[in-house]
Structures are given as C-alpha cells and as structure tokens.
Amino acid sequence: VMAVSVSAEDLTEGIYTYTVNDDGNTVTITKITVTETMELNIPSTIAGKTVTAIGDKALDWGSTNKLVTKLTIPNTVVSIGKEAFDNNRGVKELVIPDSVKTIGEQAFIKFDALETLTIGKGLETVGSAAFGRTISLKSITVSSENTKFKVENGCLIDVVNKGVLTG
C-alpha cells in the first residue's frame, strides 16, 4: 500500500484549484484554469465547503488568451485578491455581490469590454487600479447602503480615502 500525500495547494475540483482555510469549513480559490472561451460562474461551494475568497492572480489564461464572456461571483465571496481576474476582454457586466468586503490591487484591470459595474453594500476596501483601464465603462451603480463608495461624474469614488477608482 502506497501512501499519497496531498498538500492543500493541490486540491482541485474541475477548473478550480483551491486551499481549505484555517477554519476547515471555507475555501480560497487559488487558480481557475480557462481553456476555452466561456461564461465563468464561480461556485458558492467546492467539495462541500463555502467559497469565501478568490486568491491573487487566480485566473490562469494559459498559453492563449481565451475570453470569459460573463463572470458571476457568488454572494459567499468576501475577498477578491490582487490581479485575480486581470486582463479580460470579454466581460461586459460585472456585479460585485454584497458579501465582498475587499478587492485587491488590479483585480479587474484591463477589463476592456466592461460597460456596467455594480458595487454591493458590503464593499469596504478597493486596492489601487482595481478597475484600471476599463475603457468601455458606461454605467456604475453603488448600493445605496454602501457608505464607503459613490458615483460622481461617472466615476467610482472612494469616499473614505478621497480617491477616484475609475474614469
């Protein structure tokens, strides 16, 4: 009988590589392998555990630049890492669910086709250039319950840090 050791970094389900968080009940997606143009519906659970985070540089484009034409983030995700989904030219609408509290630096940079951005009530922190180079952005909506961000002159504004995040 041969024993096989699997480190947390090696857990995979479908196109998702993930680690189990310290609480044992939640997971962080560390890699999403896109091999074809597709709609990406991130699951709310993997292996019976709740998906609460998308790690840094999670989306792996591989050797060719495939398009994610639609990106759905479940209302279980609390944190989106640095450069998590950068450099996508297919997503036209992005909804950040109410559960998301933190978005890392350049998480959605170079979303060239993005036209509509909706920010939920829970968002508290957005890293620098998180929505940089969203050249097609026409509409931004922020939940009326979110006191940290607002839309002014078509730009997303960080009320607390007085910074412009898009535009």
PyMOL commands that set and color helices and strands:
alter all, ss='L'
color gray80, all
select helices_A, chain A and resi 8-10
alter helices_A, ss='H'
color red, helices_A
select strands_A, chain A and resi 11-13+16-20+26-33+38-41+45-46+49-54+59-60+68-72+79-80+93-96+102-103+116-119+125-126+139-142+149-152+155-158+163-164
alter strands_A, ss='S'
color yellow, strands_A
deselect
rebuild
show_as cartoon
